[in-house]
Amino acid sequence: MTANAVSDNSEIVVSGKDMFGAPFSEKAHLLYLDQSEFSFSLFRPVAEHQPLRVDFQPEENPSNQCIEGLVVSVKSRLDGMQTVEVKVLNGTNGTA
């Protein structure tokens, strides 16, 4: 994965378990991306040290890129959302 894989503020799909252990899948907006970590805005409450799966689906590219990562930081915001920072564990790039 490179910093140019998707543009900032791209829509992504985040899935995993929330801080209560319930499975979820939610659309989110990417805030930051580089080779080893990324962050996004999310409504679903998640906890640090939990694994998440993120599907990057850029509109201009028909291929999907799936990244597995570990939540390293969760910051609550005044608008009710969280800024979630994730460390990349591994990723695959395949065609839809």
N, C-alpha and C positions, 0 to 999 in steps of 0.2 A: 504494500500500500504506500502511496506517495501523497504528498501534500496536494498534488493536482488530481487525485482520484475523483474527488467531488468538489463542488464549489461550496463556499461557506453559505449557511442558511439553507442548504439542501434538505429536502424532506427525507427522513430515514424511518425505518420501522425497528423498534426496540422490543425485544421479547426476553422473558426470563421469569423470575419470581420476585414479587414485591417484598417490602420489608415485613409483611405479615405471612409470607410463604405462599401466597396465592399466585398462580401463573397468570401472565398477562402478555399482551402484544399491543403496542401503542405507537401511533405515528408521532414523530418528534422532529425538531429542527436542529440541524447541526450548527454548532457555534464555532468550533475550532477543530482542526484536523492536522496531524502530522504523522510520521511513520510509526511512532511508538505510543501515542495517546490521542484522544479526541474528547470533545465535550459537546453536550446537547442540552436543550431544555426539555423537561419532562413533567407531566402532571402526576403520574403514578409515583407514590413514595417508594424509594428503593433505599437499601442500606449499603454502607461501605463493605468491602470485601466479598461482595456477591458477584457471581458470574452473570454476564448478560450477552445476548446475541444481537448484533445489529446488522440489518440488511440495508445496504446502500443501493438505491435505485435511481440514479440520475436520469432525468427525463431525456437528456440528449444521448444516452447510451443504453442500448437494449440489454446489456449484460448486467447481472447482479453481482455484487460483491458482498460477501458475508464475513463479518468479523466477530470473533469471540474475544471478550475482554473481561476485565475485573474492575469493579467500581473502586476507585481510590479516594474519591471525595464527592460529597453531596452538600450543596449549599442551598438553603431555603431562600426564596425570593419573596418580596412583598406582594407580587401578583399571584401568589399561590402555586407557582411552578417551582421546580428545582433546577439548578444547574448541576449536571452530573458529569464528572470527569472519569474517564475509563482508560485503563492501560491495556494496550493490545496484547492478547495472548497468542492468537493465530488468526489467519484469514485465508479465505479461498476466493478465487475469482472464477466464475463459471458462466455459462450462457443460460438464458432463460428458456 
